[in-house]
Amino acid sequence: MQRVESDTDIQVAVVDETYFSDEEDWEERREKFRLDLENEFGFQFEDADVGPSASLPAFVTFIAENWEWIGPSALAIFFGGKRVEDSWNWWVTKAKMLRRLGKKKQIKLNRNGAAIIAVEAVMHELSATPSGLKLLRYGIAHMSEADDLKSFDVENEKEGPTDTLYLGFINHVFEIEADGNVFRVRVDGAEVEVSRVD
């Protein structure tokens, strides 16, 4: 049984690149891939599957004990729909860490990891640190549902994490207000799309 994240975990799933070959030594190469991940990034990775109907093997790490005390409160404020007015360095530092993982490997993120990427993307879009920002709505989209980000209907699903099994086939969609501007942000792993809402 796969471990379930807590509300404060940043969950990163790295898709198993060795899965798509039919070679006899697949299990050995899979284990080498996992060990290489641990050596390169300094986190322990567990075996997981992030595909609900079609298997998509991955290795998952839960980043909780490796981050500062500010993280859980920053995420609670954000998902509580309250105004975030500080901790900008924390958001940017964690986004850089996640992007570094995503630059080298195909990753999938839980809503906490996706929120970090989304907040950093809004800050980049503003070209400045905002005086504050606030989550207006959050939802998940399955596969290509959010291809047209501006017209996508973001349901408000702020409660609880998404089961690990579904991470391979969803996008996270955020509607965020920052300094009087409203942005819609779609996050798929380390890939992000930002659209300003008129």
N, C-alpha and C positions, 0 to 999 in steps of 0.2 A: 504494500500500500504506500502511495506517495505521501510525503509530508505535506501538511497544509500550512500555508503561511499565516502569520499573525497580522494584525492591523498595522504593526510597525515595521515589519520586514520589507526590505527591498529584495524582491526575488528576481534573479536573472537566470534564464534558461538559455543554454548554448546548444543549438541544434547539432546533433551528432553528424559530422561531415563524413564519417566512415560508413554510415548506414546504407548508402546508396550503391555500394559495390557488392558483387557476389563472390568475392574472393574467400577462400577457405579460412584464411587467418583473420577474419573480420573481428572476432572477439578479442584477439590480441591487439589488433590495431585500435579497437575501440578503447581498451584499457590504456593504451599508450596515449591516445588522444586526451583522455580524462586526466592522466597524470601530467601531461604537458600543460593542460589548462591550469591545474593547481600550481605547478611550478612557475608559470608565466604570470599569473594574476594574484597568487597568494591567498586564494580562497579554497575551501574544500568543496568539491562538486559531488552530488549524488545522482544516481541513475533516475531518470524520469521519462515520461512520455507526455508530449504536449499536443497530441492529436486526438480529438475525441472519437472520430469514426475511422480515419485512416491513421495508422500508427506513425508518429513522428518522434523517434527517440531523441532524447536530449540529456544534457547534464545540467543540474540545477544547483545554484548556490543561494543561500539566504543570508543577506548582509544585514545583520542586526548588531551583533556584538562588536563589529568593526567600525562603528560610526559614533559620532559624538551624541551627547544627551539631547542636543538641540533638535535632532532629526525627528523623533516621535512627536514632539510638541509642534514642530513646524508642519508636519503632515496632518496632525489632528486639527490644527487651525485651518489649514487649507481645505481639507475635506469637510470640515464643519461649516464651510461657507463664510468664515470670518475673514477679515482683512489681514493679509500678511504684510507687515511693515518693516521687518528686519530679517536677519539671518540670510542675507543675500549670498554671502560667501559660502555658506553651507550648500545652498542650492547649486551654485556654479561649480563648486568642487566636486560634488556628487555627480553632476551632469557630465563633467569631464571624465570621471572614472568610468561611467557607463558608456560614454561614447568611445573611450579607448577600447573597451571590450567589444563594442559593436563595430569598430573599424576593422578588427582582425577576424571576427567570427560573426556568424548569423545568430543574433540573440532575439529573445522574446522577453518582455518585461511584464511584471504585475502592475497594478494601478499605481503603486507608490513610485516605482522606478519610472513609469511613464509620466507621472506628475512632475517629477524632477526634470525630465527632459522637456516637458511642456513649459514649465516656468522659465527655464533657461532660454528656451526658444522665444518666448514673449519678451524677455529682457533684451535679447539680441535684436528682435524686431523693432523695439523702441530705441535701440542704440544707446541705452542709458539704464541706470538702475531706477526702477520706478519708486515713487514715494509710497506706493502700496499696490497690492493686487488682491483680487478676490475671485474664487471659483464660483461661477454662476450656475453651471450645469456640467455634469459628467455622464458619459454613457459609453457603451461598448458597441462596436460595429463588427459584424461578421464579414471577414474577407474583404470584398470590394464594395460593401454597402456605403462606405463613406468616401467613395471616389470623387463625388461632387460635394466637397466639404461645406461650401456655403449653403447648399440647400438641404444638407443632411439634418434630420430632426433629432437633436440630441435629447434623449430622455434623461431624466435626472436620477441616476443610479448611484448615489454617493455611499450607500451602505455596503460595507463588507468587501472582502477580496474576491477575485475570480478564481475558480478552481484551476489548479495547475494544468489539468488535462485540456483546458480550452485555450491556453495561452498561444498556441501555434496558429490559431485561426481567427484571432480577433485583433482589432485596432482599438486603441483608447482614444476617445474624443472628448476634449475639454472646451468649455466656453469660459474664458477668463477676462475679467475687466481689470485694466491697469491704467491708471492716470487718465480716466475718462474715455479710454479706448476699449473696445470689445474685440477679442480675438477668439477665433475658433482654431483649435490645434488638434491635429490627428497624429498619433504616435504609433508606429509599428516597429518594435524593436528600437534600434538607434535612429531610425529614419523618422523625420518629422516634417509635417506640412503645416504652415500657418496661414490663415486667411483672416483679414480684418473684416468684421461684421459692420455693415452700414447701419 
